[in-house]
Amino acid sequence: MIEILLGVSILISGFLIWYVVKLIKKFLNISEELEALFVLLEEYTEHVDKVYNLERFYGDTTLENLMKHSKVVAETAKDFRSVYDINYDLEESEGYEDGE
């Protein structure tokens, strides 16, 4: 009887280890994809800012509003990133310093 329980326990443990490894790999893949999205958002915000600061477009309210909206989206993404991205260093987030 003990041998059967031990065998079932080993099978269940093996399955759980396999499943956890599979989940970790999936989570790491999602983390990498999120990193690419955050980089893309930052590049977009920088691009809009460069266009807005061109002499030709400086002061255009549509571009100004687009720039503000881009910054809000980038900040929201940064907040999201600090919660869900395991590779994100908390010290990089704004306003965070040791001792605060």
FENSULCOR-V595270 format. One record per residue. N is the residue number from 1. SS is DSSP state (H for helix, E for strand, L for the rest). PSI is psi as a letter, one per 20 degrees, with the letter a starting at -180 (NA if undefined). OMEGA is omega in radians with two decimals (* if undefined). Layout:
N/SS/PSI/OMEGA, N/SS/PSI/OMEGA
//
This chain:
1/L/g/3.13, 2/H/h/-3.13, 3/H/h/3.13, 4/H/g/3.12, 5/H/h/3.11, 6/H/g/3.11, 7/H/g/3.11, 8/H/g/3.13, 9/H/g/3.11, 10/H/g/3.11, 11/H/g/-3.14, 12/H/g/3.11, 13/H/g/3.10, 14/H/g/3.11, 15/H/g/-3.13, 16/H/h/3.10, 17/H/g/3.11, 18/H/g/-3.10, 19/H/g/3.13, 20/H/g/3.10, 21/H/g/3.12, 22/H/g/3.12, 23/H/g/3.13, 24/H/g/3.10, 25/H/g/3.13, 26/H/g/3.13, 27/H/g/3.11, 28/H/h/3.08, 29/H/g/3.11, 30/H/g/3.12, 31/H/g/3.11, 32/H/h/3.11, 33/H/h/3.08, 34/H/h/3.11, 35/H/g/3.12, 36/H/h/3.12, 37/H/g/-3.14, 38/H/h/3.10, 39/H/g/3.12, 40/H/g/3.10, 41/H/g/3.12, 42/H/g/3.12, 43/H/h/3.12, 44/H/g/3.13, 45/H/g/3.11, 46/H/h/-3.14, 47/H/g/3.12, 48/H/g/3.12, 49/H/g/3.12, 50/H/g/3.13, 51/H/g/-3.13, 52/H/h/-3.10, 53/L/i/3.04, 54/L/q/-3.10, 55/L/h/-3.09, 56/L/h/-3.05, 57/L/i/-3.06, 58/L/p/3.12, 59/L/i/3.11, 60/L/p/-3.05, 61/H/h/3.13, 62/H/g/3.11, 63/H/h/3.11, 64/H/g/3.11, 65/H/h/3.09, 66/H/g/3.11, 67/H/g/3.11, 68/H/g/3.14, 69/H/h/3.11, 70/H/g/3.14, 71/H/h/3.10, 72/H/g/3.12, 73/H/g/3.13, 74/H/g/3.11, 75/H/g/3.09, 76/H/g/3.10, 77/H/h/3.13, 78/H/g/3.09, 79/H/g/3.11, 80/H/g/-3.11, 81/H/g/-3.11, 82/H/h/-3.14, 83/H/g/-2.95, 84/H/i/-3.09, 85/L/o/-3.07, 86/L/i/3.14, 87/L/i/-3.08, 88/L/p/-3.14, 89/L/p/-3.10, 90/H/h/-3.14, 91/H/i/3.14, 92/H/h/-3.09, 93/L/q/-3.09, 94/L/p/3.04, 95/L/i/-3.12, 96/L/p/3.04, 97/L/q/3.08, 98/L/p/3.12, 99/L/i/3.12, 100/L/NA/*
//
